[in-house]
Amino acid sequence: MNDHFQSVDLSRAYRLVNHGPTVLVSARHDGVENVMTAAWCCGLDFDPPKLTIVIDKSAHTRSLIERSGQFVVQLPTVAQLDLAQALGTQSMHDAPDKLINAGVRLFEVPGSTIPFVEGCSAWLKCQLVPEPHIQDAYDLFVGEVSAAWADDRVFRDGRWHFETADPKWRTIHHVAGGHYYAIGEAMSAG
């Protein structure tokens, strides 16, 4: 953990994913841990905060989530672009050492048993809200956010500060085929 890892009030947790970033999803069960990249994650509710994420049936992380009932959604940065790509194109089924090969650095938050990925801009600890029909039919998972943190170099006072942070802290947004965008410039309406 670093000195910039700061708690985010749950009433503002939805703001961490509201801008549609590509995310890393980590989970652990029975001593096995994994991290995968997911492009389809969005806020679902405010109180309590919930999010949705699409996790394919073939993903090893999915089985860890289903068995443990918990996961972490974290937001990789421009500086982690290659890491996000590696974690999204390698399966633990085919490459058991994928986390080592990709150079993933994990840490734990006191009182939690789920692995967190170092270097991200935000982290949302989630409890799985079991919805067997939508999980099976649509690969859609619902998570209730039980705690949230962000790096205060880019998120503080309940909002993102991409326009004043070092560009390496910008979140990434996957389009297709390994092509990404970094979050753009800030604008205000009205």
N, C-alpha and C positions, 0 to 999 in steps of 0.2 A: 504494500500500500504506500502511496505517496502523500506528502503534506497537502496536496491540492484535492484530495479525495474527500469531498464534503457531502453531507447528507442533504437530500432534497425533500422538502415537505411533500407529503403524498398528494396534497391538493394541487400541486404543480407537476406531478410525475408525468402526466399525459403529455406535457410540453416536450419531454425528452424524445418522444417518437412521433409527434404530430407533424413534423416536416418530412416524413417518409424516408428515413435513412435505411441503408443496408445495415443489418445487424449481425452480431455474432451471438449464437445461442449455446450456452454451456449447461451441462448436466452431469450428475454423478449418481451411480447406484452400485452398491455392493462392491466398492473399491475400483470400479471402472468409470473413467471420466472421458468426456469428449466435448469438442467445440465444433460447431458448423456455422456456415454463413447462410443467412436467409434474407431475401430481398422483399418479402411480403409480410410486413409487420405494421400494425397500426393501432392507435388508441381506440378503445371501445366504450369506456365509461369513466366518469369522474370520481364517484364516491360510492363504494370504494373504487379506486382506479383499476381498470382492467385493460388488457390489450389482446389482440389476436395475432397469431402467427401461423403461417403455412409451413408444415413440416411433412415432407413426403414419407410414405410408408417404407421406403428403402433406406432412410436415414438411421444410422445407428443411434444418434442422439435422441430420436423419437422414442426408441425402446427404453432408454434411460429415463426420459421424462415420464413415460407411462408407468414405469415401475416405481420411481421415486416420488412422483407427484410434485416436483419442483424443478425450476430452471432459472437461469439468469439470461436476460437480454441485455447486451451491451453494444455500444455504438463505436465501431472502429473509425479511425481518423484517416486523413490523407496519408499520414506517415505510415499507416498500417495497410495500405492498399494491397501490396503483395501478399501479406498475411491473409487478408480477407479472401483474396482470389484462391490461394492455396487451400484454405479451409473449406471453400465452396466447391472445389473441383476434385478433392481427394476424399474417398470414403474410408472410414475406419475399418469397414468390412474388407477392403482390398489392401489397405496400408495401415496395419495396426500401430505403426510408429508415426502416424501422420502429425500428431502434436509436436513431437520432437523434431521431425523433419521440417515442419513449418516454422519452428522457433517460437512456439507459443510459451509465454511466461504466465503462469497462473498464480493467484494468491487467494487467500480465504479471508473473509470478514469475520471477526469474532462473533460467536453465536450462530454461525451458519456452517453448513456442511457442503455447500455447493461451490465449485471452482469459479473464480472471476478471472477475466483476462486483463492483464496489465496493459497500460498505455491507451486505453479507450477514453472517450470523452464523457461517457455516462454508463450507468449500470442500473438495471431494474431487476430486483429479486422477485420472482413470481411463484405463486402456488397454482398448480394446475386446477382449473375448474373443469371437472370431468363432464364431457359432452360426447359420449361414445358415438352417437349418430353423426355429428358433424366431423368428428375426428376420422371416422371410417369412410364416410361418403365424400368429404371434401378436403381431408388432410388439414383441417383448420383446428387450431388449439386456442383455448381461451386461458389466459393467465391473470390472476388477481395479483396486482403489485403490492407486496407486503413491505417493501423498503426500496428506496432509490437514492442514488448518489451521482454526483457529477464532478468533473474536474473544474475547479473554480477559475481556471485560466480561460475557460470558454463558456461556462454556464454558472451564473450567480444571480442572486436577487430574483430567482424564479424565472429567468429567461436566458436565452442564448445570446452570446456576444461575439458572434463570428466576425463581425466587421472590425473589431478591435483586437482580436486574438491573432496569434501567429497563424498563417494559412495552413500549416501542418495539422492544426486542430480541427479543421473543417470536417464535417461528416461526409461520407461517400454514399453515392446513390447509383446502384447497378441498373443498367439499361438492358444489356444482353451481350452474350458472347465475350465476356471479359471487358466490356466497355462500361466505364463509370463516369459520373460527374461529381465534382465537389459542390457542396451547397454554395449558392451564389451570393450576391450582394444583398444587403438589407434595403428594404423599401418600406415606406409608410403610406397608407391610404389616407385620404382626407386632408 
